[in-house]
């Protein structure tokens, strides 16, 4: 760390919403030049604490000090004036404006009565080049990748000369190479004395980028540790209030008969010539770098890719899949990578989201069998240990882990033979991850075939019977469970 100066102190912060104490006497501090991780399960109070810091919420009690002086942060603008910038997980950018216009949004450079676009682009390009971002300031934001958009958000924060930077799940949707670039930028910023609050569910990132870690649970402060002096097991126990003795739950049993066989599958784009097979009771992992064609292969199998070439066999019989309805009829279900964008109806209830794919089972010609609908909903709430106050709870109000379990329940209700899970634990906390792994293990033991796409190599290594590795739309190898390692996967992924 550049120095030991305390940039930020939050003391005895309390925040209550109707019926919920979101923050209960929480204290936190941030030093200049450090990356301080903020950990906790979904619902622990991390987001509320950050919203208090960012001026979105006003605390019921407690004080905030910036550089030793008490600060009254009552709005987003006052937070910015105090040198605080927050990069949210869901980016707050305008797609059809240029990079420069996004960076200077709300504080445009003027020339008389008109916006000076040339000056803004020149200034924005200097910042982009300084941090080695290969992006043109004149480019429309919509044309950039998610990782590039995230970098634009970082440059925007830097342009405010922010000394306190909050990053919420910054690596959830970017490749390993882009993560390396992000960490390089973070190190540059901390060398300049910037303090970074880092929120992530990826324990593997702590040792690489973070100096200290503060753990929260149920709205309260649990403790602060120096990362290099603390084990992941200790941090997990602090987060969940107990030791997860079997974080990855998996009984590796002999696979049964072949359930799925894919031969020479292509979609004319990202999927070039893919062949693989999966057996009853197996969890088959699919690894590779971002853009390798894993998700696109699963979308093709589920009928989301329009015209495809190749053959798909289910239980030895060739099936023609052109639409998701064809896939469902063949016993295939898909839990998509982006649950909020492609999976959930966020304004609807848990019941609605759980039963939308099986309407025919409780809706007749003239009536709705409400009792049957409730039975289906309750069955999967119980099976998956979903935490929700009622069936009518708006799903957008649930934690990420519970949202994911509702989505898994929806597709289990279709009684599939083959369940495709694309990034099954993305954006969920360690407790929910452990629960999802247990669910996957139980389903496999019951004979279900699971295809799992994941960018988290520990997940692939610990949960898969076999791993198919992708590179540039092709399968470059298949590894048995006892052959799988990070090195063996990366060697095939880079081939």
DAQUIDA-V171172 format. One record per residue. PHI is phi in whole degrees, -180 to 180 (none if undefined). Layout:
PHI ; PHI
//
This chain:
none ; -64 ; -163 ; -100 ; -63 ; -84 ; -79 ; -138 ; -133 ; -113 ; -119 ; 54 ; -76 ; -129 ; -146 ; -120 ; -109 ; -50 ; 82 ; -137 ; -95 ; -74 ; -133 ; -127 ; 58 ; -96 ; -121 ; -158 ; -137 ; -134 ; -92 ; -64 ; 79 ; -119 ; -106 ; -112 ; -77 ; -118 ; -115 ; 162 ; -65 ; -59 ; 93 ; -75 ; 114 ; -57 ; -63 ; -65 ; -60 ; -69 ; -69 ; -66 ; -62 ; -86 ; 81 ; -78 ; -114 ; -106 ; -70 ; -74 ; -155 ; 108 ; -133 ; -122 ; -120 ; -114 ; 52 ; 85 ; -109 ; -63 ; -119 ; -101 ; -102 ; -114 ; -158 ; -62 ; -64 ; -68 ; -64 ; -62 ; -64 ; -90 ; 80 ; -108 ; -132 ; -119 ; -102 ; -75 ; -60 ; -95 ; -61 ; -107 ; -131 ; -105 ; -58 ; -100 ; -114 ; -74 ; -58 ; -62 ; -64 ; -68 ; -64 ; -105 ; -60 ; 89 ; -146 ; -59 ; -78 ; -109 ; -127 ; 71 ; -95 ; -116 ; -72 ; -92 ; -63 ; -63 ; -65 ; -64 ; -66 ; -63 ; -66 ; -64 ; -65 ; -59 ; -66 ; -61 ; -70 ; -60 ; -103 ; 56 ; -100 ; -83 ; -136 ; -90 ; -64 ; -87 ; -74 ; -68 ; -60 ; -61 ; -86 ; -94 ; -72 ; -59 ; -63 ; -66 ; -62 ; -64 ; -65 ; -62 ; -62 ; -66 ; -60 ; -59 ; -64 ; -63 ; -65 ; -84 ; 58 ; -70 ; -102 ; -123 ; -120 ; -107 ; -119 ; -103 ; 50 ; -71 ; -106 ; -67 ; -130 ; -127 ; -78 ; -60 ; -64 ; -70 ; -63 ; -58 ; -65 ; -60 ; -64 ; -63 ; -64 ; -61 ; -65 ; -62 ; -65 ; -68 ; -63 ; -88 ; 94 ; -72 ; -101 ; -120 ; -95 ; -119 ; -105 ; -158 ; -97 ; -92 ; -62 ; -65 ; -81 ; -61 ; -63 ; -79 ; -125 ; -103 ; -95 ; -127 ; -141 ; -113 ; -108 ; -119 ; -151 ; 53 ; 81 ; -118 ; -84 ; -100 ; 171 ; -122 ; -132 ; -80 ; -57 ; -68 ; -105 ; -132 ; -93 ; -61 ; -61 ; -65 ; -66 ; -63 ; -62 ; -65 ; -71 ; -99 ; 79 ; -161 ; -87 ; -88 ; -69 ; -129 ; -55 ; -98 ; -101 ; -155 ; -103 ; -85 ; -107 ; -68 ; -66 ; -91 ; -67 ; -64 ; -105 ; -130 ; -135 ; -117 ; -128 ; 51 ; -79 ; -148 ; -119 ; 79 ; -142 ; -80 ; -101 ; -105 ; -167 ; -107 ; -132 ; -165 ; -141 ; -141 ; -109 ; -61 ; 81 ; -95 ; -109 ; -103 ; -91 ; -128 ; -117 ; 153 ; -74 ; -59 ; 91 ; -79 ; 105 ; -66 ; -63 ; -64 ; -64 ; -65 ; -64 ; -65 ; -64 ; -90 ; 82 ; -102 ; -111 ; 69 ; -79 ; -125 ; -117 ; 114 ; -126 ; -126 ; -118 ; -118 ; 52 ; 83 ; -108 ; -69 ; -120 ; -104 ; -117 ; -115 ; -141 ; -59 ; -63 ; -63 ; -64 ; -61 ; -64 ; -91 ; 86 ; -114 ; -129 ; -131 ; -94 ; -74 ; -64 ; -107 ; -65 ; -75 ; -81 ; -115 ; -121 ; -98 ; -100 ; -64 ; -88 ; -100 ; -80 ; -59 ; -58 ; -59 ; -66 ; -75 ; -112 ; -62 ; -88 ; -126 ; -56 ; -63 ; -76 ; -136 ; -115 ; -98 ; -67 ; -123 ; -151 ; -106 ; -86 ; -61 ; -63 ; -65 ; -61 ; -66 ; -63 ; -63 ; -59 ; -67 ; -56 ; -84 ; -62 ; -70 ; -61 ; -101 ; 53 ; -82 ; -94 ; -149 ; -65 ; -148 ; -66 ; -92 ; -61 ; -64 ; -67 ; -62 ; -90 ; -83 ; -68 ; -59 ; -65 ; -71 ; -60 ; -64 ; -69 ; -63 ; -65 ; -63 ; -61 ; -57 ; -80 ; -65 ; -64 ; -82 ; 58 ; -76 ; -88 ; -126 ; -113 ; -95 ; -117 ; -98 ; 52 ; -65 ; -119 ; -65 ; 72 ; -118 ; -79 ; -64 ; -64 ; -67 ; -58 ; -59 ; -66 ; -67 ; -62 ; -64 ; -61 ; -60 ; -62 ; -64 ; -63 ; -65 ; -65 ; -82 ; 104 ; -76 ; -97 ; -118 ; -106 ; -119 ; -94 ; -151 ; -94 ; -94 ; -61 ; -58 ; -66 ; -60 ; -66 ; -87 ; -112 ; -99 ; -72 ; -141 ; -129 ; -94 ; -105 ; -109 ; -151 ; 52 ; 80 ; -125 ; -83 ; -100 ; 172 ; -130 ; -114 ; -74 ; -55 ; -81 ; -105 ; -80 ; -152 ; -60 ; -66 ; -67 ; -68 ; -67 ; -63 ; -75 ; -68 ; -97 ; -82
//
